[in-house]
Amino acid sequence: MLEHLDRMEAHLRELLEKEGGWLPFERFMHEALYAPGLGYYTAGSRKLATPTDSAGSSDFITAPELSPWFGATLSTPVADVLRDTNSLDVLEVGAGTGALAASLLPALAELGLPVNYYILEVSADLRERQQQTLAAWEPQVRWLDRLPERFRGCVLGNELLDAMPVRLFCWSQELEVLERGVVWHDHGWTWHDVPADSALSRIVRERMPPLPGYLSEVNLQAEGWMHGLGDWLEAGAALLIDYGFPQHEYYHPQRHRGTLMCHFRHQASDDPLKLVGLQDITAHIDFTAMADAAHASGLEVLGYTSQAAFLLDAGLLEHLQSLRESDAHAYVLQLNSVQKLIQESEMGELFKVLAVGREAAVPRGFRRDRLHSL
Ligand SMILES: C[S@@+](CC[C@H](N)C(=O)[O-])C[C@H]1O[C@@H](n2cnc3c(N)ncnc32)[C@H](O)[C@@H]1O
């Protein structure tokens, strides 16, 4: 562990020197997560938990890892999109351990949909883990090296956008927008703010009123990804599931320290400058900005709702009922994790689902739609 930290430190200090002594946080976060052989997602340590992992052997658990009923329920809206586009193609971006595919593929097969399941994954380690998880589905699953130029079908991204590096900003006492970056000082990383460039300053001023001392972030890479989707999604829809809020809640005066969070062995912290490369770094999603970026690139914003409302409307309870009838013991064992998916105090309310698309109707899951809140 210490050796890894030393190698990451040397890598970042070399980069810092090349960049003139100051690194924007976005670049620091990119390296911390994705530097080849060193980053959190690219250096082979065990990150994503499965429910059977011993406590402390992983850093966080996502919905498809928590319960196979998440993926099974997703089969309903995915089937809707495939039917609308007359396609059998599903593309999952950022597939983690492959848990979502492992629960979605059998559910789609049960609906008579022998889909072509494409995965795009930036982490070579996770891609290997996905190949192990999905070995039984191998002929149907293919891995892509880059986004397709054209795609018709259903795109899925669970906790994809929150893993993209963010730019940090803060308002000075004089109400200037500053960009937060890092410098090396006295044997360690420390924050250093510089005047934001005009593009960042304009974006921040458009999104929130000036509040001296307020610190937050914008995820321009995720917005760029959403904008790019409009170029390659010829027909179909993307379902993007993540934790976050509409813009007015995101930049609420009380959220004055932003939403940046780190995870290491199930412990959360707010200090991304420690355990660099060993801990996950993530920020919540501004869903208004994601919807705006999709809309600006010609996509229709089809729906936005909480994870709980989405799963219940897409038939989570009906799926569970079939389990209750066929295997009461398994049903009881599953209840606890299913509750976590929908409970307001767990993932039910903080996590949202955004659907954007082209030539596709609104899939099931959005009856309690909150598009008006974006
Ligand atoms: C927080 S994990 C979520 C994994 C999985 N979807 C789940 O819910 O368990 C983020 C995933 O997105 C991948 N990722 C991040 N940026 C990506 C990008 N631009 N393209 C493809 N995958 C990406 C990471 O390597 C990782 O697999």
The ligand as an ORCA input file, in Angstrom:
! r2SCAN-3c Opt
* xyz 0 1
  C     -18.848      3.588     -9.755
  S     -18.410      2.378    -10.905
  C     -20.005      1.677    -11.286
  C     -19.917      0.290    -11.841
  C     -21.231     -0.418    -12.211
  N     -21.969      0.295    -13.209
  C     -22.087     -0.660    -10.996
  O     -23.117     -0.025    -10.848
  O     -21.708     -1.524    -10.174
  C     -18.002      3.323    -12.349
  C     -17.668      2.502    -13.559
  O     -17.562      3.351    -14.714
  C     -16.344      3.089    -15.402
  N     -16.072      4.306    -16.192
  C     -15.800      5.547    -15.759
  N     -15.700      6.428    -16.777
  C     -15.980      5.717    -17.909
  C     -16.066      6.060    -19.286
  N     -15.864      7.304    -19.712
  N     -16.355      5.077    -20.172
  C     -16.563      3.802    -19.748
  N     -16.500      3.420    -18.455
  C     -16.216      4.363    -17.547
  C     -15.407      2.700    -14.273
  O     -14.262      2.037    -14.698
  C     -16.361      1.775    -13.471
  O     -16.518      0.527    -14.070
*
